């Protein structure tokens, strides 16, 4: 299975919510556990970024992922799962 298909959008949104509540705000971003999260001007698009992976979640839970390698994407997915389960 392609690693990108393993993205759980609901899980990612829960992590985003947690980051905005528990993270450190700098400008338009919150920083939390190695992630930088933000939204576009109207809040309909969510950005969750690690140093090597960029996850963009659009309206209706569509998403795109930009990563340097499948290994980095797998680590990003593990981090989302870990932060969601803490």
Z-matrix of the N, CA and C atoms (Angstrom, degrees):
N
C 1 1.460
C 2 1.526 1 108.36
N 3 1.313 2 116.06 1 136.97
C 4 1.455 3 121.90 2 177.51
C 5 1.529 4 109.21 3 -64.05
N 6 1.329 5 116.52 4 133.73
C 7 1.470 6 121.19 5 -176.88
C 8 1.523 7 111.56 6 -57.90
N 9 1.327 8 116.96 7 -36.17
C 10 1.463 9 119.99 8 -179.58
C 11 1.525 10 111.48 9 -60.14
N 12 1.332 11 117.22 10 -31.88
C 13 1.459 12 120.81 11 179.53
C 14 1.525 13 111.96 12 -71.15
N 15 1.330 14 117.48 13 -13.06
C 16 1.459 15 121.14 14 -179.71
C 17 1.527 16 112.43 15 -84.90
N 18 1.320 17 118.11 16 -1.54
C 19 1.461 18 121.06 17 178.37
C 20 1.528 19 108.45 18 -66.88
N 21 1.318 20 115.79 19 124.40
C 22 1.458 21 122.45 20 175.61
C 23 1.528 22 106.27 21 -99.88
N 24 1.315 23 116.79 22 103.50
C 25 1.462 24 121.12 23 -174.04
C 26 1.521 25 111.32 24 -62.24
N 27 1.315 26 117.73 25 -41.71
C 28 1.471 27 119.63 26 179.67
C 29 1.525 28 110.69 27 -62.75
N 30 1.317 29 116.81 28 -40.62
C 31 1.454 30 121.35 29 177.08
C 32 1.530 31 110.16 30 -62.74
N 33 1.323 32 116.57 31 -45.81
C 34 1.462 33 121.04 32 179.33
C 35 1.526 34 110.67 33 -60.27
N 36 1.318 35 117.77 34 -39.89
C 37 1.467 36 120.38 35 178.65
C 38 1.528 37 111.72 36 -68.06
N 39 1.321 38 117.25 37 -33.91
C 40 1.475 39 119.50 38 175.23
C 41 1.527 40 110.25 39 -65.18
N 42 1.332 41 116.67 40 -40.66
C 43 1.463 42 120.83 41 177.63
C 44 1.528 43 109.58 42 -65.16
N 45 1.323 44 117.14 43 -41.26
C 46 1.458 45 120.63 44 176.43
C 47 1.529 46 110.43 45 -57.38
N 48 1.319 47 116.46 46 -47.83
C 49 1.465 48 121.40 47 -179.95
C 50 1.528 49 110.65 48 -59.44
N 51 1.301 50 116.19 49 -44.38
C 52 1.470 51 120.47 50 179.11
C 53 1.524 52 110.97 51 -62.81
N 54 1.325 53 116.41 52 -41.78
C 55 1.469 54 120.77 53 -179.78
C 56 1.526 55 110.97 54 -62.61
N 57 1.337 56 116.99 55 -37.47
C 58 1.464 57 119.21 56 -179.97
C 59 1.525 58 111.85 57 -72.63
N 60 1.322 59 117.04 58 -23.57
C 61 1.463 60 120.91 59 179.33
C 62 1.521 61 112.40 60 -89.86
N 63 1.330 62 117.02 61 -37.74
C 64 1.461 63 121.00 62 -173.08
C 65 1.526 64 113.73 63 -109.08
N 66 1.320 65 116.84 64 -11.59
C 67 1.464 66 120.55 65 -175.96
C 68 1.518 67 112.87 66 -82.49
N 69 1.310 68 114.43 67 175.94
C 70 1.468 69 123.02 68 179.43
C 71 1.521 70 107.69 69 -98.64
N 72 1.325 71 116.68 70 123.38
C 73 1.468 72 120.54 71 -178.07
C 74 1.524 73 109.95 72 -85.91
N 75 1.327 74 114.60 73 130.13
C 76 1.462 75 122.42 74 175.33
C 77 1.514 76 107.48 75 -134.72
N 78 1.310 77 116.71 76 109.04
C 79 1.466 78 119.87 77 -177.18
C 80 1.510 79 110.33 78 63.62
N 81 1.326 80 116.21 79 -122.80
C 82 1.468 81 121.54 80 -179.39
C 83 1.521 82 112.87 81 -97.97
N 84 1.331 83 118.13 82 9.53
C 85 1.467 84 121.97 83 -177.81
C 86 1.519 85 110.79 84 -121.42
N 87 1.331 86 113.92 85 154.80
C 88 1.458 87 121.26 86 169.39
C 89 1.526 88 106.30 87 -112.28
N 90 1.314 89 116.12 88 139.37
C 91 1.461 90 121.33 89 178.96
C 92 1.520 91 107.90 90 -113.05
N 93 1.333 92 114.51 91 129.30
C 94 1.468 93 119.89 92 -174.97
C 95 1.527 94 109.72 93 -153.41
N 96 1.312 95 116.63 94 119.91
C 97 1.464 96 123.21 95 172.74
C 98 1.533 97 113.28 96 50.35
N 99 1.325 98 117.36 97 41.12
C 100 1.454 99 120.37 98 178.34
C 101 1.519 100 115.13 99 89.06
N 102 1.327 101 117.07 100 0.20
C 103 1.457 102 121.43 101 178.35
C 104 1.524 103 110.45 102 -109.99
N 105 1.312 104 115.87 103 150.95
C 106 1.454 105 122.78 104 169.83
C 107 1.526 106 106.03 105 -118.81
N 108 1.332 107 116.84 106 124.63
C 109 1.460 108 120.53 107 -177.89
C 110 1.526 109 109.86 108 -122.78
N 111 1.334 110 114.84 109 148.73
C 112 1.460 111 120.29 110 179.08
C 113 1.527 112 108.55 111 -162.19
N 114 1.336 113 115.18 112 175.72
C 115 1.467 114 121.30 113 175.20
C 116 1.523 115 108.54 114 -130.92
N 117 1.337 116 115.13 115 167.02
C 118 1.451 117 118.39 116 172.45
C 119 1.524 118 108.49 117 -78.40
N 120 1.306 119 117.95 118 -176.17
C 121 1.463 120 121.82 119 -172.61
C 122 1.522 121 113.87 120 -61.32
N 123 1.325 122 118.98 121 -30.44
C 124 1.463 123 120.09 122 -177.59
C 125 1.531 124 113.50 123 -102.25
N 126 1.334 125 117.38 124 -2.12
C 127 1.453 126 121.00 125 177.20
C 128 1.514 127 115.27 126 82.71
N 129 1.324 128 118.12 127 0.51
C 130 1.461 129 120.02 128 -178.63
C 131 1.522 130 113.24 129 -81.79
N 132 1.310 131 117.59 130 -20.13
C 133 1.456 132 121.36 131 178.82
C 134 1.522 133 108.22 132 -115.67
N 135 1.325 134 115.79 133 130.82
C 136 1.468 135 122.77 134 -176.36
C 137 1.524 136 108.29 135 -114.11
N 138 1.319 137 115.95 136 137.86
C 139 1.459 138 122.19 137 178.22
C 140 1.519 139 109.07 138 -117.34
N 141 1.319 140 117.00 139 127.83
C 142 1.465 141 123.01 140 175.16
C 143 1.521 142 106.03 141 -126.72
N 144 1.322 143 115.96 142 113.45
C 145 1.454 144 120.85 143 -173.76
C 146 1.516 145 111.99 144 -124.33
N 147 1.315 146 114.69 145 137.16
C 148 1.456 147 121.80 146 166.62
C 149 1.530 148 104.65 147 -107.93
N 150 1.322 149 118.54 148 176.84
C 151 1.465 150 117.90 149 179.09
C 152 1.533 151 114.27 150 -57.77
N 153 1.335 152 118.34 151 -27.68
C 154 1.466 153 119.70 152 -175.11
C 155 1.519 154 115.32 153 -122.20
N 156 1.337 155 117.46 154 -0.64
C 157 1.466 156 121.14 155 -179.67
C 158 1.523 157 108.86 156 -134.05
N 159 1.333 158 115.17 157 135.61
C 160 1.457 159 120.89 158 176.38
C 161 1.530 160 108.18 159 -122.29
N 162 1.330 161 115.36 160 117.82
C 163 1.463 162 121.75 161 177.78
C 164 1.525 163 107.39 162 -108.64
N 165 1.316 164 116.07 163 125.82
C 166 1.462 165 122.15 164 176.59
C 167 1.520 166 107.36 165 -117.84
N 168 1.331 167 115.75 166 123.80
C 169 1.466 168 121.20 167 179.65
C 170 1.527 169 107.33 168 -110.59
N 171 1.330 170 114.52 169 123.11
C 172 1.456 171 121.87 170 -178.13
C 173 1.528 172 110.50 171 -99.09
N 174 1.310 173 115.38 172 176.29
C 175 1.460 174 122.87 173 175.49
C 176 1.531 175 109.37 174 -54.35
N 177 1.302 176 117.80 175 146.79
C 178 1.466 177 125.30 176 -179.45
C 179 1.532 178 112.36 177 63.77
N 180 1.333 179 116.83 178 28.62
C 181 1.474 180 123.16 179 174.33
C 182 1.527 181 114.53 180 61.21
N 183 1.308 182 117.54 181 21.98
C 184 1.461 183 120.17 182 169.71
C 185 1.523 184 106.28 183 -76.31
N 186 1.317 185 117.50 184 152.51
C 187 1.458 186 118.48 185 -179.09
C 188 1.519 187 111.20 186 -151.41
N 189 1.316 188 114.52 187 163.24
C 190 1.461 189 120.68 188 171.67
C 191 1.520 190 107.38 189 -136.48
N 192 1.324 191 114.69 190 150.67
C 193 1.461 192 121.40 191 -178.74
C 194 1.521 193 108.26 192 -128.47
N 195 1.309 194 115.48 193 134.05
C 196 1.454 195 121.64 194 174.20
C 197 1.521 196 106.34 195 -123.14
N 198 1.328 197 117.05 196 117.61
C 199 1.461 198 120.25 197 -179.19
C 200 1.519 199 110.23 198 -138.60
N 201 1.326 200 115.12 199 157.85
C 202 1.455 201 120.23 200 -178.76
C 203 1.524 202 111.84 201 -78.80
N 204 1.340 203 117.54 202 -26.09
C 205 1.462 204 120.67 203 179.35
C 206 1.522 205 109.95 204 -161.76
N 207 1.317 206 116.00 205 163.21
C 208 1.467 207 119.48 206 178.08
C 209 1.525 208 110.81 207 -66.31
N 210 1.322 209 117.47 208 -31.48
C 211 1.474 210 120.72 209 177.31
C 212 1.526 211 110.39 210 -63.60
N 213 1.322 212 116.99 211 -44.16
C 214 1.464 213 120.68 212 178.55
C 215 1.524 214 110.85 213 -63.66
N 216 1.321 215 117.11 214 -38.72
C 217 1.458 216 121.11 215 178.00
C 218 1.522 217 110.68 216 -65.01
N 219 1.330 218 118.01 217 -42.24
C 220 1.466 219 121.13 218 177.07
C 221 1.529 220 110.92 219 -60.12
N 222 1.330 221 117.30 220 -41.69
C 223 1.468 222 121.03 221 178.49
C 224 1.527 223 110.74 222 -65.06
N 225 1.311 224 116.90 223 -38.97
C 226 1.460 225 121.95 224 177.49
C 227 1.531 226 110.18 225 -62.43
N 228 1.323 227 116.85 226 -45.51
C 229 1.463 228 121.42 227 178.79
C 230 1.527 229 110.62 228 -61.56
N 231 1.332 230 117.09 229 -41.85
C 232 1.474 231 120.62 230 176.92
C 233 1.528 232 111.06 231 -62.58
N 234 1.332 233 117.43 232 -40.07
C 235 1.459 234 121.19 233 178.66
C 236 1.523 235 110.67 234 -63.87
N 237 1.321 236 118.10 235 -43.39
C 238 1.467 237 120.64 236 177.56
C 239 1.534 238 110.33 237 -59.84
N 240 1.336 239 115.38 238 -44.98
C 241 1.473 240 119.18 239 -179.76
C 242 1.523 241 110.82 240 -62.22
N 243 1.331 242 116.37 241 -44.16
C 244 1.464 243 120.89 242 179.85
C 245 1.530 244 111.17 243 -61.56
N 246 1.331 245 117.57 244 -47.11
C 247 1.455 246 121.09 245 -178.10
C 248 1.524 247 111.65 246 -67.43
N 249 1.320 248 117.11 247 -30.59
C 250 1.463 249 120.62 248 178.53
C 251 1.515 250 111.65 249 -73.42
N 252 1.331 251 116.97 250 -28.10
C 253 1.474 252 119.38 251 -174.88
C 254 1.531 253 112.55 252 -94.08
N 255 1.302 254 118.03 253 -8.65
C 256 1.487 255 119.93 254 -179.11
C 257 1.494 256 111.77 255 -73.02
